[in-house]
Amino acid sequence: MRSRDRVLQSLEKIYRGAFTAAEEAEDTETMARLDIGYQRDQLELELLLDIRELLMPEEKDKTTSLLEKAQQLRQLTKLR
């Protein structure tokens, strides 16, 4: 499984390449769209990675039930 850092670095690499191309073409509209899209995608991806970590079995605590994991997931996704 890919590490959190590797996944986020891959996302950044993709956006950085597209942003550089738009910058060289002096396309400010595309640059702004890419910047907002990157921030949105990064937040979504971090949330998914958090969910993945919650659902993965932990070495130290193998007694966590599926119900406990669901409750942890609910706490993570609750709007504050």
C-alpha positions in Angstrom: 0.0 0.0 0.0 1.3 3.5 -0.8 2.2 5.7 2.0 0.3 8.9 2.7 3.3 11.1 1.7 3.7 9.2 -1.6 0.0 9.6 -2.5 0.1 13.3 -1.7 3.3 13.8 -3.6 1.8 12.1 -6.7 -1.1 14.5 -6.6 1.2 17.5 -6.2 3.4 16.3 -9.1 0.4 16.0 -11.4 -0.9 19.5 -10.6 2.5 21.1 -10.6 3.1 19.9 -14.2 -0.3 21.2 -15.4 0.2 24.5 -13.5 3.7 25.0 -15.0 2.3 24.5 -18.5 -0.5 27.0 -17.9 2.0 29.4 -16.4 4.3 29.2 -19.5 1.2 29.8 -21.7 0.3 32.8 -19.4 -3.1 31.3 -18.9 -4.1 32.8 -15.6 -7.7 31.4 -15.8 -6.4 27.9 -16.0 -3.8 28.6 -13.3 -6.5 29.8 -10.9 -8.8 26.8 -11.7 -5.9 24.4 -11.1 -5.0 26.0 -7.8 -8.5 25.7 -6.5 -8.8 22.2 -7.9 -5.6 21.1 -6.2 -6.7 22.4 -2.8 -10.1 20.7 -3.2 -8.5 17.4 -4.3 -5.9 17.5 -1.6 -8.6 17.9 1.1 -10.7 15.1 -0.3 -7.7 12.8 -0.6 -6.6 13.5 2.9 -10.0 12.6 4.2 -10.0 9.3 2.2 -6.5 8.5 3.6 -7.8 9.2 7.1 -10.7 6.8 6.5 -8.3 4.2 5.2 -6.2 4.5 8.3 -9.3 4.1 10.5 -10.3 0.9 8.7 -6.9 -0.7 8.7 -6.2 -3.1 11.5 -3.8 -1.7 14.0 -1.0 -3.9 15.3 -1.3 -2.7 18.9 -5.1 -3.0 19.1 -6.6 -6.0 17.2 -9.7 -6.0 19.4 -11.3 -3.0 17.7 -14.7 -4.1 16.4 -16.3 -3.0 13.2 -18.8 -1.1 15.2 -16.1 0.8 17.0 -14.4 1.6 13.6 -17.8 2.9 12.3 -18.1 5.1 15.3 -14.6 6.5 14.8 -15.5 7.1 11.1 -18.6 8.9 12.1 -16.7 11.2 14.5 -14.2 11.9 11.7 -16.8 12.9 9.2 -19.1 14.9 11.6 -19.4 18.6 10.8 -18.2 20.8 13.6 
